[in-house]
Amino acid sequence: MNYMDILRGYGEPLPVYTDIVRCLENLDLFPYLVEKIYTDSLALGDDAPDRLRFALVRLQIHADIHRYQDMEETQKIKYVAGVLEKIIFGNLLLEHEETMAVD
């Protein structure tokens, strides 16, 4: 799977995407790179924060679409994208509501 293609969509990749891809390819690196990704995202200018946020949303959408093909991969993608989005932006753009059965 080419994570960089998902992150960049139809735009040019942001430099911060490289470390995000490294985390997706090796989840053990995530705890060590999360602060670097956060500080790199703070240094983005103008429209780049929106581009980063939608890159993380694209990852989550991709994971949702392919959730039954590889559940472990889906969980990894959603975890990395969700944690980064919460840390960088304070919340998730795509909140999943839990439905409760009413008797």
N, C-alpha and C positions, 0 to 999 in steps of 0.2 A: 504494500500500500504506500502510495506517495503522499505523505503527510504535508509536505511543502505545497503540493498542488492544491490540497484542500484549504490550507491556511491562506494562500495568496488569492484563491478564487481566480478572477480574470485580471487582477492587478499585479503590480510589481511586489515582490516580497519585501517585508520589513526586516531589518537585521535581527530583531528579537525572535523572529520565527525560527532561526537556526537552533537556538537553545531549546525552544519548545519541541522541535522535531527530535532533538537529542533525548529529551525526556520521554517522548512517546516511544522512541525506539529502545530505550533502556530506562524503565521506570525507577530503577535504583538510583539514577542520577537526579531525579526530581527534587528530593530534599536539599541537595547541594546546589541546585541551580535556581530554585524558586526565588531567592532573594535577588539574584542577578537579573532574572527575567523581570521582576518587579521594578528594580531600579532602572533597568534599560527602558521599560515602558514609561516611566516617569520622565525620561529624557526625550520622548517623542514629541515632535512639534505639530502644530496645527491640526490637520485632519487625521493624522496617524493613530491617535487613540481610538477613534471610531473604526478605523480599518482593523486595528488589533482586536477590538471587541467583536466585530463581525467575523473575523477569522476564527475566534474561539467559538462563536455561535455556529459557524459552518462545521467545525469539528463535532459539536454536539448533534447537529442535524444529521451529519453523515453517520455518526454512531447510532442514532435512533433508526435511521433507514436500514442499516445493516445489522441491527441488534441480534437477529436470529442466525446470522451466518457465522459469527464468532463472538460469543458472549463475553469471553475473557478480554478480547481486544476492545469490544464496545465499552466495557466497564473501565478499562484503562484510559481510553480516549475521553470518556465523560468525566472521569475523576480529574485528570490533568486539566482539561479545559474548564471545568467547573471551579476547581480550586483557584486557578489563575484569575478567572473572571471575578470571583468573590474578593480575592485579595486586591486586585488592581482596581476594580470598579465598585466594589462594595455589595453587589448583589448579582443575581443571574437575570439576564434579559428573558430567557426562556425558563420560567418556573413550571415545574411539573406538579400539578395538583393531584393529591391522592383522593380517590373517590371512595366513599364509604357507602356500604349497602344499608338501606333503611328498611327495617322490617315492618 
